[in-house]
Amino acid sequence: MDAFGADNSTETDWISLVEGNSLGWVTARDERRLVGFVNVISDGQTHAWLQDVMVSSGARHLKIGSQLIAVARVECSDAGYKCLHVDFEEHLGSFYIESCGFTPTTAGLMNLQS
């Protein structure tokens, strides 16, 4: 999927990567083609995080992203998690806050690769 920004010519074992590091994931498909993806990770107790919320370029503006997040929200709540976190770039704020219902918070980021 082009949203990953990865070299699609190589055979990356995405299933193994995600299964080894995730609570679960939500996907959207257009027949057999993957058009949306969100990885849900957790601390195993009360906090879950959305990582890699992506929608392929040809499927954007169809509410696929907000539907993926809605499914993740329900599943995390049903599993007993108390909070769902997401980090995002400033230009995506209206999507996460207005379209998906997140509350703005203060967070910190440390760049480990200079």
KOLKEPA-368011 format. One line per 10 residues: number of its first residue (from 1); their letters; for each residue x, y, z of N, C-alpha, C. Coordinates in steps of 0.05 Angstrom, whole numbers, always signed. Atoms other than C-alpha are relative to their C-alpha. Example, Ala and Ser with C-alpha at 12.3 -4.5 7.8 and 13.67 -1.06 7.14 Angstrom:
1) as) +18/-24/+0/+246/-90/+156/+18/+24/+0 | -16/-24/-1/+273/-21/+143/-15/+22/+14
END
This chain:
1) mdafgadnst) +17/-23/+0/+0/+0/+0/+18/+25/+0 | -17/-24/+3/+29/+67/-20/+1/+17/+25 | +0/-16/-25/+11/+99/+47/+23/-7/+18 | -22/+9/-17/+66/+59/+81/+26/+15/-7 | -24/-13/+7/+119/+97/+43/+24/-19/-2 | -21/+20/+1/+158/+32/+38/+4/-9/-28 | -7/+11/+26/+192/+0/-21/-18/-25/-4 | +19/+22/+5/+135/-44/-47/+12/-22/-18 | -12/+21/+17/+183/-82/-92/+12/-22/+16 | -11/+21/-17/+210/-121/-33/-22/-15/+13
11) etdwislveg) +20/+17/-13/+174/-177/+2/+4/+3/+31 | +0/-4/-29/+164/-150/+73/-21/-18/+13 | +19/+17/-14/+131/-198/+121/-15/+17/+20 | +14/-19/-17/+82/-147/+148/-16/-15/+22 | +16/+15/-20/+40/-200/+184/+18/-6/+24 | -18/+7/-22/+99/-223/+226/+8/+25/+16 | -7/-24/-13/+120/-152/+241/-22/+11/+18 | +22/-10/-14/+51/-131/+263/-8/-19/+23 | +8/+19/-21/+33/-195/+302/+19/+1/+23 | -20/+1/-21/+97/-191/+342/+0/+25/+18
21) nslgwvtard) -2/-25/-14/+85/-119/+365/-27/+13/+4 | +26/-13/-1/+10/-107/+367/-20/-14/+18 | +25/+11/-12/-54/-116/+406/-17/-11/-22 | +16/+9/+23/-87/-122/+339/+1/+22/-22 | +2/-20/+21/-102/-84/+275/-26/-1/-13 | +25/-2/+15/-160/-60/+234/+8/+6/-28 | -6/-5/+28/-159/-62/+159/-25/+6/-16 | +22/-5/+19/-202/-38/+101/+10/-9/-27 | -7/+11/+26/-202/-71/+34/-20/+9/-21 | +17/-5/+24/-229/-54/-35/+2/-26/-16
31) errlvgfvnv) -1/+27/+10/-245/-125/-56/+25/-14/+13 | -24/+13/-12/-175/-157/-46/+22/+19/+6 | -21/-19/-4/-133/-94/-44/-2/+14/+26 | +0/-15/-26/-113/-64/+23/+0/+30/-6 | +2/-29/+4/-135/+9/+24/+2/+15/+27 | -2/-14/-25/-133/+24/+99/+11/-19/+21 | -13/+16/-21/-95/+1/+161/+4/+17/+24 | -9/-13/-25/-87/+19/+234/+10/-23/+18 | -12/+19/-19/-42/-18/+283/-7/+10/+28 | +7/-7/-27/-66/-19/+355/+20/-14/+19
41) isdgqthawl) -19/+11/-19/-12/-29/+408/-9/+7/+28 | +9/-6/-28/-20/-30/+484/+21/-6/+20 | -17/+6/-23/+13/-33/+551/-9/-26/+13 | +10/+25/-12/-27/-96/+565/-18/+4/+24 | +16/-5/-24/-66/-62/+620/-23/+20/-6 | +22/-19/+3/-106/+3/+611/+3/+19/-24 | -5/-19/+22/-74/+42/+553/+4/-14/-26 | -5/+9/+28/-78/+29/+478/+7/+24/-17 | -9/-21/+18/-46/+69/+422/-6/-8/-28 | +2/+4/+29/-60/+77/+349/+27/+7/-12
51) qdvmvssgar) -25/-4/+14/+1/+70/+306/-4/-6/-29 | +1/+5/+28/+8/+74/+231/-29/+1/-11 | +27/-4/+12/-62/+100/+214/+5/+8/-29 | -6/-6/+28/-59/+97/+138/-23/-7/-18 | +19/+6/+21/-105/+101/+78/+14/+6/-26 | -14/-4/+25/-80/+92/+8/-10/+25/-14 | +6/-26/+12/-79/+155/-34/-25/+0/-17 | +24/+1/+16/-134/+132/-81/-26/-4/+15 | +24/+5/-17/-182/+118/-23/-4/+21/+21 | +3/-21/-21/-173/+181/+18/-25/+16/-5
61) hlkigsqlia) +24/-18/+0/-232/+228/+34/-25/-16/-4 | +23/+17/+1/-280/+169/+36/-9/-9/+28 | +6/+5/-29/-283/+167/+113/+10/-28/+8 | -12/+26/-7/-243/+101/+113/+16/+3/+26 | -16/-4/-24/-194/+129/+165/-16/+2/+25 | +17/-3/-24/-248/+151/+213/-15/-26/+7 | +13/+26/-5/-283/+84/+205/+19/-20/+13 | -20/+18/-13/-219/+46/+221/+4/+7/+29 | -4/-9/-27/-210/+88/+283/-24/-6/+17 | +25/+7/-15/-283/+78/+304/+0/-29/+8
71) varvecsdag) -1/+29/-6/-274/+2/+300/+21/-5/+22 | -22/+3/-20/-208/+7/+340/-10/+9/+27 | +11/-11/-25/-243/+50/+393/-19/-19/+13 | +19/+19/-12/-300/+1/+403/+14/-25/+10 | -13/+25/-8/-255/-60/+405/+17/+4/+25 | -17/-6/-24/-207/-27/+455/-18/+3/+25 | +18/-3/-22/-265/-6/+499/-12/-26/+9 | +12/+26/-7/-297/-75/+496/+21/-18/+13 | -21/+16/-12/-229/-105/+515/+8/+10/+28 | -5/-10/-27/-228/-62/+578/+21/+22/+2
81) ykclhvdfee) -20/-22/-1/-177/-9/+559/-14/+26/+7 | +11/-25/-10/-188/+58/+592/+5/+24/-18 | -8/-23/+16/-152/+105/+544/+10/-10/-27 | -11/+5/+26/-137/+106/+470/+16/+25/-8 | -18/-22/+7/-78/+149/+449/+6/+0/-29 | -11/-3/+27/-54/+175/+382/+17/+24/-1 | -17/-23/+6/+3/+220/+361/-4/+7/-29 | +4/-8/+28/-4/+260/+297/+14/+26/-6 | -12/-25/+9/+28/+315/+257/-21/+22/+1 | +18/-22/-4/-3/+384/+266/-21/+2/-22
91) hlgsfyiesc) +19/-4/+22/-35/+386/+197/-22/-21/+0 | +21/+21/-2/-76/+323/+215/-18/+4/+24 | +15/-5/-24/-104/+354/+278/-31/+0/-3 | +29/-2/+4/-174/+369/+250/-11/-28/-5 | +10/+28/+4/-181/+296/+227/-2/-14/+27 | +1/+15/-24/-163/+266/+294/-18/+12/+22 | +15/-13/-21/-197/+318/+338/-29/+3/-8 | +27/-6/+8/-258/+338/+298/-14/-25/-12 | +13/+22/+13/-272/+276/+256/-1/-26/+17 | -1/+25/-15/-251/+222/+305/-5/+3/+30
101) gftpttaglm) +8/-4/-28/-265/+254/+373/+22/-1/+21 | -22/-1/-20/-196/+255/+405/+1/+28/+13 | -4/-25/-15/-181/+308/+457/+29/+8/-2 | -28/-8/+1/-118/+349/+447/+14/-2/+27 | -16/+3/-25/-63/+335/+498/+28/+11/-6 | -28/-7/+3/+8/+356/+510/+17/-26/+0 | -17/+23/+1/+61/+305/+492/+28/+8/-6 | -28/-6/+6/+135/+301/+482/+11/-20/-20 | -12/+17/+20/+178/+272/+427/+30/+4/+1 | -29/+0/+0/+252/+254/+428/+10/-13/-25
111) nlqs) -11/+11/+24/+287/+245/+362/+25/-17/+7 | -22/+17/-6/+333/+185/+369/+20/-4/-23 | -17/+1/+23/+363/+189/+299/+5/+28/-10 | -5/-28/+8/+397/+255/+287/+13/+2/-27
END
